[in-house]
Amino acid sequence: MELAKDFPELAEAIRQWAIETQTMLPPTQQGWVNTFVARDQATQYNAPGGRINITSLPDTRSGS
């Protein structure tokens, strides 16, 4: 049953109640357990819960 569809006159009150109720809840907590393994001369970048920006630059070493 979807209250907002069944009782459209109460839709805004239901939305406000949901927003107010959600603000009273404790913040979400996440327990991270990660295992990262790089092998065989691999390069590994990890950012659990975040992001990684990688910019590839030309190899400027002489003799390459």
Phi, psi and omega per residue, in radians:
M1 nan 2.256 3.088
E2 -1.895 1.876 -3.053
L3 -1.005 -0.713 -3.095
A4 -1.127 -0.582 3.107
K5 -1.386 -0.684 -3.111
D6 -1.271 -0.526 -3.134
F7 -2.304 1.314 -3.061
P8 -1.024 -0.466 3.121
E9 -1.202 -0.304 3.129
L10 -1.792 0.016 -3.028
A11 -0.958 -0.830 -3.101
E12 -1.168 -0.688 3.108
A13 -1.124 -0.663 3.120
I14 -1.156 -0.756 3.108
R15 -1.064 -0.786 3.133
Q16 -1.094 -0.730 3.111
W17 -1.062 -0.750 -3.139
A18 -1.111 -0.737 3.136
I19 -1.130 -0.815 -3.136
E20 -1.106 -0.717 3.139
T21 -1.138 -0.725 -3.134
Q22 -1.113 -0.640 -3.140
T23 -1.208 -0.359 3.130
M24 -1.473 -0.223 -3.127
L25 -1.302 2.623 3.090
P26 -1.155 2.689 3.137
P27 -1.106 2.645 3.117
T28 -1.168 2.336 3.096
Q29 -2.090 2.347 3.133
Q30 -2.081 2.335 3.036
G31 -1.739 1.968 -3.102
W32 -1.617 2.252 2.976
V33 -2.303 1.965 -3.087
N34 -2.288 2.540 3.012
T35 -2.263 2.110 -3.131
F36 -2.077 2.252 -3.129
V37 -2.289 2.135 3.030
A38 -1.937 2.418 -3.127
R39 -2.486 2.974 3.101
D40 0.976 0.835 3.097
Q41 1.051 0.537 3.120
A42 -1.424 2.695 3.012
T43 -1.855 2.241 -3.084
Q44 -2.206 2.351 3.107
Y45 -2.118 2.218 -3.107
N46 -2.231 2.402 3.064
A47 -2.609 1.271 3.129
P48 -1.040 2.227 3.135
G49 1.315 0.131 -3.109
G50 -2.367 -2.668 3.101
R51 -2.520 2.788 3.138
I52 -2.203 2.293 3.032
N53 -1.960 2.173 -3.127
I54 -2.086 2.237 3.078
T55 -1.997 2.102 3.118
S56 -1.502 2.230 3.115
L57 -1.939 2.615 3.102
P58 -1.114 2.559 3.115
D59 -1.285 2.007 -3.090
T60 -1.774 0.120 3.128
R61 -1.204 2.457 -3.136
S62 -1.254 2.545 3.110
G63 1.470 0.185 3.119
S64 -1.820 nan nan
